[in-house]
Amino acid sequence: MSLALATLLYEWRRYMAAVVALAFSGLLVLAQVGMFVGIGKGFTAQIDRARADIMVLGPGAKALFGGPSGLPRRMIPLVYSHPEVTQVAPLDGSGGRFQNILSPEEQAKIDARTKAAAKGGKPAGGEGGGRKTEFVNVTVIDAIPGYVTVPTDYTQSMVEALRQPYAVAVDQTALKRLGVKKGDKAIYNGKTINIAVVTTGYPNIIQPTLVMSRDTLRMLGEADTGQRVGPLMVQIRDPARAEIVAAQLNKKADGKFRAWTRQELADANSSAMLDDQIIGIMLGFSAFLGLLIGVAITWQTLRGAIMANIKEFASLRALGVSMGDLRNIVMELSFWVGIVGVGAAGLLTWLVTLLASAGGVPMFFPPSLIITVAIFLVLIAMLSGFLSLGILKNSQPADLLR
């Protein structure tokens, strides 16, 4: 075991402040990026988990929500003409006003509270709150088991339930916000719908989402029947050939559309979220603040720890260890402090993710982000160690005789 690592293990209390500073610096960046990317994943969860191997968007689209993603309806036969394509379906959706419908018992309780408040001259209060109104997003599936638009975690019973007229699915994180539960009736854009399915893993903290069949959307009068359709979801015989088929479709399209593999589009969606100007400014400020806090605290902690061990360093010089070797020990010690800080940051981020999941807030961490933050923390520790090298000049062997 190296001297630097042994020092860190046996005198860990002296370096704990540096580790904590690095951990919170990493958490500051990871938590914000994870939240922003997770919000984007909430919008695209149904697409990310669908059976589609390829997504076809308009030629100018840079992501699902960046640029014109729709395309002419006549492109559907062109995509279907590829011999490896088995299913093609356009992505459709809508949005509108959602209101819950109170049961007679709930309405009776509210009426009773209102009468009691009127007699006492006080405003009506208590739990419940009456009818709730929210603006919701709507996405569709084709209620056919195994179809390209059906997410892989939808069971056959869920698909069968959504096949019923005016049946919709709601994620469990949106139930309280919408004031409904499974089996309840509700009003969407003035028409009665039925909460037939409750899903898990599709949180959306910005706007609740309803999932319904394409037939139900058509009965509600909101289906897209024009000359243009939304992005196309494409399933092929061999998913392992998705990149090859996508390239062949792009060649056949001659600029009329662009085919993406599902993973390629997911990465583009995450990048588009992080490239947003406001989000970029916030993340840049967080990274600068993390750098400032991490370097300041880690530098002072390492400086104090080295000063506390200055007699040990002086003893090493008296034994013939060169100043260059002592600097190497300090830099290696800084490196190990950085590694421990990365581990602590990962632990804190995991705990924050658990708390966020319990509150219905989605978080997602791209692997490239995790690697970047890990390198960022190690560099902070190494920079702090470099700034602390000057204290080694005080390690004079003659001081041991005092």
N, C-alpha and C positions, 0 to 999 in steps of 0.2 A: 504494500500500500504506500502511495506517495505521501510525502510529508504534508502537502497541501490538503489532501483528502483526509488524512488522519487529524489534522488540526481542526477541520470543519466538523468532523464527527465528535471529537472529544470536547470541543469548545463551541458547540452549536448555539448556545444561548447568546453569545456575543454577535453572532451573525443572523439572528432571527429577525431583527428589524429590517435588514437588507432583503431577506427572503420574502417577508410580508410586503414590503414596498414593491418588489418585482411582481408578486402575485396580484396585487390590486392594480398595478399598471396594466398587466395582461388582461385582467377581468374587465377593466374599463373599456378596452378596445373590443374584446371578444363579445361581451354582452351586447354592446350596441350593434355590432355587425350581425351577430346572431339573431337579434330581434328584427332588424330591417329585412334580412334575407328570409327569416321565418315568416314575416308578414307577406312577402312576395310568394313564398311557397304555399301560404294559405289560399291565395287566389288560384294557383295552378295545381293544387293537390289532386283534383279529379283528373287532370290531364296526365300528371306525372305517374299516376297509378293505373291509368287506362291500359288496355291491351294493345294500343297502337304502337307500332314499331317505328313509324315515320310520321312526321307532321309536315303538311304542305301549307305554306304561307305565301302571301303576296311577295312580289319580287323586291319591294322596298323595305320589307320588315327586317328589323334587327333583333327583335325578340317578340314574344307573344303580345306584349303591350307597347311595343316600340315600332312605329311606322304602320303603313296599311297592311294588316294581316289578312284581310279578306281577298277574295279572288272571284272571277266569273264562274258561274255555275257550269259552263261548258267545259271547264277544266276537269270535272269529275270523270267523264269518259276517257279523257287523255291519260289520267292517272291509272284508271282501271285497265287500260290497254296493256300495261306491263304484265308479262306472263306470271311473275311471282307475287303480284298483288292479289289478295283474296277478299279484302273488305275495304270499303271507303265510305266514310260518313262525315258530313260537315259538322263542325262544332257550332251549336246554336245556343242562344240564351236571351235573357231579357232582364227586366228589373221593374220594381214598382212598389206600391204601398201595401204594407202588411198590417193587419189588425187581428188581435186575438178575440175570441168569442167566449164570454164568461158563462160558466154553468149556472143553472138556476140557484144553486146553493151559494155560489160566490156572489151572484147578483143580490141575493137576499141579505147576505152579510153586509154588503156595501150600502144597501138601502137602509139597513138598521143603524149602521154607524152614522149615516147622513142625517137620519131623523133624530138620533140622540144628540148629535152635534148641534142641530138646529134648535133643539129645546134648551140646550145649555149655552147657546150663544157662542159656540166655539166652532172653528173650521173642522171639517171632517178629516180624520186621520186614521192611523192604524196601518196594519200590513195589508197587502193586496194591491191597492192603488188603482183598481178598475182596469179599463181597457188600455192596452199598450199599442202604440203605433210606431212602426219602424219602416224604413226604406230598405228593401232587400235586393240582393242580386240573385238571378235565376240562371242555372245551367241545366242542360238536358242530357239524358242518356236514351239510347234505344232500348226499351224494356224487353230485351231478348237475351237470355242467358248466353254468356260467352261472346257477346257482340263487341265490336271494336271500341265503342264508347263507354262500355261498362267497366268501372274500376275493378281491379283484380280482387279487392277485399270485399266486394259486394257478394253476398250469398244468393243462392237461387231464390230463397224465400223473400229476400229484400227486393229482388228484381220483379218477382211475381206481385208483390205488394204495390210497387210503383206502376205496374201495368194497369191497375185499376184507374178509372177516370178520376181526375182531379186529386190524385194521391201525390204527396210530396215527401221528401226526406229532409230532415234538419239535423245538423250536428248537435251533439249533446251540450257543447259549450254555448250554444245560442238559445237553448230552451228557456232559460230564466229571462234572458233579455227580451225574447219574444212573448213570454208569458204563456207558453203552451207546454204540452206533454204529448207523448205518443197516444194516438187515438182521438185527440181534440180536433174540433173544427176551427177554421180561421177564415179570414177574408183577405184575398189578394186582388188588388185592383178592382174591388167591387164584386168579386165572385168567390163563392165558398169553396175552400179546399180542405183536404183531410191530411193531418199529420200522420202518415202511415208508417214511416221508417225513421228511426233515430240512429245516426251514424256516429262513429268515433274516429278521431284522427283528422278531421277536416275543420280546424278552428279558423276563424277569420275575425279578428278583433276590430276591423274597420267597418265591415258591413256584413250582416248575417246573409247566409246563402241558402236558397232553396234548390233542391234537385228534383226534377220531375221528368216524366217521359216526354218524348217528342210529340206524342199524340195529345198528351195533356196540354202542352204549350200551344198546340194547334187549336184545341177546343177553347182555350182561353183567348184565342184570336191574336196571339203574339208571335206565331212562328214566322220565320223568314222565308217567304215564298217568292222573293224577287229574283232578279237576274244575277245577283251577287250573293255569295255564301261566305260563312266564316271559314277559319282554317280547317283543312281536311285532316282527319285522323285515318291513317292507313295501316292495315295489318298485312304482313307478308307471310309466306309459307315458312321460311327459315329466319327467325329473328337474328341469328348470327350474321346474316348477310345484309343487315340494315344499312350499313355504310355504303356497300357496293350498290344496292338498289337505289339508295338516295342519290348517289352520284349519277346513275343511269337515268333516273327521272329528271334530274337537273339538266342533263344533256338533251333529253327529249323535249324539255320545256322550252329551251331556246330563249330564256329570259322571261317567260310568261309567269313563272312562279319559282319558288325555291323550296326544295325538300330538305328537311332537317331530320336527323335521327332524334329520338326522344331525349337522349342524354345531352346531345348537342344543344337542343333547344332549352333544356333545363339549365345548362351552364350559361347560356346567353341571357336567360331571364334573371339569373342571380347577378350577372355582371351588369345588366341594365339597371337593376335596383341600386347597386353600389355606385354606378356612374351618375346617378341623379345628383344635380348640383347641390341641393340643400343637404342631402345625406352625405355627400363627399366633404362638404365644409364641416359638418358635425363630426365625422370620423377623423378628418384631419386634425381638428382641434383636440379631440380625445387622444389621438396618437401623440400630439405635441405635449399635452398635459401629462400623459403617462411617461413620456421621455423625461420631462422636467422633474417630475416627482421621483421617478425611479432613479435617475442619476444622482439627484441631490441627496436622497436618503441613503442609497447604497454606497455612495462615495464617502459620506460621513461615517457610516457604520464600518466600512472596511478600514478607513483611516484610524478610527478609534480602536478597532481590534488589533491592527498592526502596532499601534502605539502601545497598547497593553502588553504586547509580546515583544517589545523592542529589545529586551535583554536576551531573549532566546535568539533573535536574529543577530545580536552582537556576539553571542556565543558561537554561532555558526561561522561568523566572519573570523573569529579568533581561531577556529579550527581549519581555516583555509578556504572556506566557501567564498567564491567570488561574488561581487555585487551583481553581476549578470545573472548568476544562478538564483540569488535571492529575489531578483525581479521576476524570474521565471516562476518561482514559488508563489509569489503574490498574484501573478496573472493566472496561474492554474487554480489558485484558491478562488479567484473571481469567477473563473469558468464554472467551477463546481457550485458556487453560490447561484449562478445563473441557471444551471440545470435544475437545482432544487426549487428555484423560483418558478421555473416552467411547470414543474410538477404541482406546486401549490396553486398556481394559476388554473391549471386544469381541474384540480379538485374543487376550487371555488366556483368555477364556471359550471361544473356538473351540478353542484348544489343549487346554483341560481336557475339552471335549466329545469331542475325538478320543481322548484317553486313556481316558475313561469308556467310549466305544464299544468300544475294544479290549479292555476288561475286562468287557464285557457289561452295563454299567450304562446304562440308557436315560436320556436327558436331553431335555427339551422346553421351549422358551421361548415362551410366548404373546407375540404382538406388543405387547399392552398393557403387559406386564411390561417389555419392552425399552425402550419409550418412557418408562415411569415411572422406571426406573433411570437412563436418560440425563438426564432432567430433574433427577432427584435429584443426580446428580454435578455438573451445571452449577450448580445452586443452592448446593452445597457450595463450589464454587470462587468464586462471586460473594459468598457470605457471608464467605469468607476474605479476599477482596479488600476488602470493606467494613471488616472489622476491621483491615486494614493501612493504611487511609487516614490514620490519625493520624501516621504517620511522615513524611508530606509536610510537616508543620509545620517539620521540620528543614531543608527546602530553602530556606534564606535566601540571596539573591543576595550579601549581604555576605561570606559564607563563601568565595566565589570569590577574594577579595582576600587571603586568608590564605596 
